[in-house]
Amino acid sequence: MNQMLEDLKKELKYEKTNNCVQCGYCLPVCPTYMTMGKETHSPRGRINLVKMVGEGRITDLSVLEEPMNLCLGCRACETACPTGVEYGTILEAARAAITRRKKFSFPVKTLRNTIFKKVFPSKRKLNLLTDGLWLYQKTGLQKVAQKTGITSALPFNLGQFEAITPTVTSPSERRNRFKRVPAKGEKKYTVAFFTGCIMDAMFQRINDLSIELLSHVGCEVLIVENETCCGALHAHSGEMDEAKVLAKKNIAAFEKEDVEFIINNAGGCGAMLHEYDHLLAEEPEWHERAKEFVKKSKDISQILVACGGVPMNKQLPGRVTYQRSCHLTNVQKVTKEPVQLIESIPGIEFIEMKDKDMCCGSAGIYNIVNYDASMEILDEKMKNVKDTHATTIITTNPGCLLQMKLGIEREKMGKEARALHLVEYLAEAAGIV
Amino acid sequence: MIDKQAIEDIAKIVKTGRVLTEESDRYSYSFDASFGTHLPDVVIQTQEVQELAALVRYANEHKIPVYPRGQSTSLSGGPLPVKGGMVFDLSVMDNILEVDEEDLVAVVSPGVLTSAIHAAAEKKGLMYPPDPSSSHVSTIGGNLAENSGGPRGLKYGVTKDYVIGLEVITPQGEIIKTGGRTVKNVTGYDLTKLIVGSEGTLGIITKAILRLIPKPPSSETVMAVFDSLVDSGRAISRVLSSGILPAKMELMDQASIVAVENYQPSNLPVDAEAIILIELDGHPAAVKEEAEQVAKVCREVGAREVIVPKTPQEKAEVWKARKLVSPAIVRIKPTKISEDATVPRSQIPEMCRRLQQIKEKYNIHLVVFGHAGDGNLHPNIIADKSDTEEMQRVEQAVAEIFQAAVELGGTLSGEHGIGTMKAPFMEMELGAAGLDMMKRIKEAWDPNNIMNPGKIFAEPGQKLVLR
């Protein structure tokens, strides 16, 4: 048999596509099949395209580029799949194969290199960028920019996102965090908190509240030195080698601490951490260590519930709905705990939206690079959000949080509704804020 | 392969929809849930019936194959574009779904999901009974073309029993109406029934009028565990001859019980040879009494355990185990060949015996589960497509399963359709004259053979190939 084709099959993880029986059970849960309306943008359609390449019927890999790029990677199809197809693995392998063969233009290549290899993995560089953002917000430059309409001239529709950028904490606050926070009352667990890169730069307040909540329910919380970006954005963009480098750094950093759990509050990052063992499956010296890491890695909602829930001391009347993080649901399979915590808040009225498990279209940087496709998905989502008449939309991932804020902005619902991370809402009810 | 000019002409006809010709798109419409990859030349999506009719006229004039398709969940190859040409993606025609409570009908366009019809009827206290297990994905157009069944077929019948009117594009591109909104209608030939189950070979269904019935207010479930598969078969016959007609009667054999337990432990007895699940529906008082009677009959025939779940959660648990069979068995090996040969009820035990023999003879992994009450057993063969030698044995075993079903007075297909997969076996069931009559009907309707060519009727020398 043709050796090149055999190599390509291996590279594409072709054997995994054979588990797909093309029953179509993934169709009703796929956001892009719904909005784009053709099989080319359905999970089984994409898997079939990979199959066709592996079987030598499609010889030009660029045929796959658009279908693969327009996938959100929400992995709702994996939850719906009756035969356990590892769609995420197939998607990542296909994207990596495409990226390897793609000749990026010089500016794009430089930008990819800078972002993936320099900015995300570096706390210092992200901090510098965030300093810039803080200055922009504090100096009044933001108001001037918004009033003059300069923001609408930004490339990639970034102007849309400018309006929803969270107010960041000041440089000194961000750099002076405690490295160890004791448990309040009786200590139940010792945990490390995974701060994340974007999460820590843009939403440090949510990270701080997370640490306080953990301490509040009886956890001693450690911040680990040398922690780096989880690598999710790299893996989803086909930069697998870089993702592995980051995974190893994190495993090594957290192994140094004697903790029972490694807690994160970002569904997307958590999912990446949750799959380090898959990522490093072919590296024997790392695989076992990765498995240990994965065993300890938990979403904050899991540990809050395990500690007996959050003691609340405040009524928070209002109607609440919950936009799930796809990667929390479909990869980490954490579905009950966030709902349990929301329902424990005194005074709230919790109402689920239609298609509650459907992605909001945020999907890492999908909403920036595939803006139009993302907005179509968001518009569908906001229809269902509106129908609930909720005044608060809870999320469990920074990307979803920004996307919900954007949705509120687009629908001009700013007066009646707000979007919050679950942690913010719990902190409010617990009287921490 | 159709030429560039034809693609341009087609694009001119389709004013409101989309014409897909990219390689990635064509490959994405080259498959269904059965076997084989067949590349169409062009895929058309439009909600306009007039545009579709004009396309068919064009196709008939230029002898271009036309392949109507829903969401391609077919297990028999029904929508595969085996001769290239045009694929009509009718899943986009999901715009009409009206429930008329007075006439007790639903009027639907072909792309509406079967489950959407279930939900719309239920909202008004009504029921559309056919319930193929893929109803949350399958379109009603596909159900009509293949005459789909489902577990409730036992009591309520299959798709054809609920269709009273159709709008159809003929192979000449005319739009005709068959039947109407009345249950009684004997005006002329019953073309409605001819079109339903004709697998898209006679025309394209663009609208359907479906009969609805009042939704039964209550249901009960009985689960009976047997040490012997033959006893479970006898229990099925005894229940059905005791004056009770359950809504569903599902069978799981030992291989499927073990597969479920290995996949998601559900407290099923792995040493049992068979489990039957029975659902009764109707008036609350009636179903309660019937459930007790069914439990009694099962015990008399030798069930080692009979469970009547009380709460809705307990009931759901029991049915969940049945739903887990399909996903559980593919964990053993990736390729699933799902057959639906059906035998008269009285022959269920004999069919089970023959299946056992076939399993041993060809040394294959065969699991039996399915709609036992109506004789529609689902022998599923689990194999690995990449193992050519194994797949050859599977092909022989499948042929022998068909033969066994026909010998016992049954049929090749209870609900999946003939498509490409079972075409070579048609004569075995129908005889030469019977098959010839069907061919003559096809030739009269579609002399240029443009409508779903390559289906139902085998080409000379065509054999079942699963590789």
Chai-1 contact restraints between the chains, C-beta under 6 A:
chainA,res_idxA,chainB,res_idxB,connection_type,confidence,min_distance_angstrom,max_distance_angstrom,comment,restraint_id
A,N18,B,P334,contact,1.0,0.0,6.0,A-B,restraint_1
A,N19,B,P334,contact,1.0,0.0,6.0,A-B,restraint_2
A,V21,B,K336,contact,1.0,0.0,6.0,A-B,restraint_3
A,Q22,B,F31,contact,1.0,0.0,6.0,A-B,restraint_4
A,Q22,B,A33,contact,1.0,0.0,6.0,A-B,restraint_5
A,C23,B,A33,contact,1.0,0.0,6.0,A-B,restraint_6
A,G24,B,Q71,contact,1.0,0.0,6.0,A-B,restraint_7
A,G24,B,T73,contact,1.0,0.0,6.0,A-B,restraint_8
A,G24,B,V137,contact,1.0,0.0,6.0,A-B,restraint_9
A,Y25,B,V137,contact,1.0,0.0,6.0,A-B,restraint_10
A,L27,B,V137,contact,1.0,0.0,6.0,A-B,restraint_11
A,P28,B,H136,contact,1.0,0.0,6.0,A-B,restraint_12
A,E39,B,S28,contact,1.0,0.0,6.0,A-B,restraint_13
A,E39,B,Y29,contact,1.0,0.0,6.0,A-B,restraint_14
A,T40,B,S24,contact,1.0,0.0,6.0,A-B,restraint_15
A,T40,B,D25,contact,1.0,0.0,6.0,A-B,restraint_16
A,T40,B,S28,contact,1.0,0.0,6.0,A-B,restraint_17
A,G45,B,S28,contact,1.0,0.0,6.0,A-B,restraint_18
A,N48,B,F31,contact,1.0,0.0,6.0,A-B,restraint_19
A,L49,B,Y27,contact,1.0,0.0,6.0,A-B,restraint_20
A,M52,B,Y27,contact,1.0,0.0,6.0,A-B,restraint_21
A,V63,B,E23,contact,1.0,0.0,6.0,A-B,restraint_22
A,V63,B,S24,contact,1.0,0.0,6.0,A-B,restraint_23
A,P67,B,S24,contact,1.0,0.0,6.0,A-B,restraint_24
A,P82,B,S326,contact,1.0,0.0,6.0,A-B,restraint_25
A,P82,B,P327,contact,1.0,0.0,6.0,A-B,restraint_26
A,T83,B,V330,contact,1.0,0.0,6.0,A-B,restraint_27
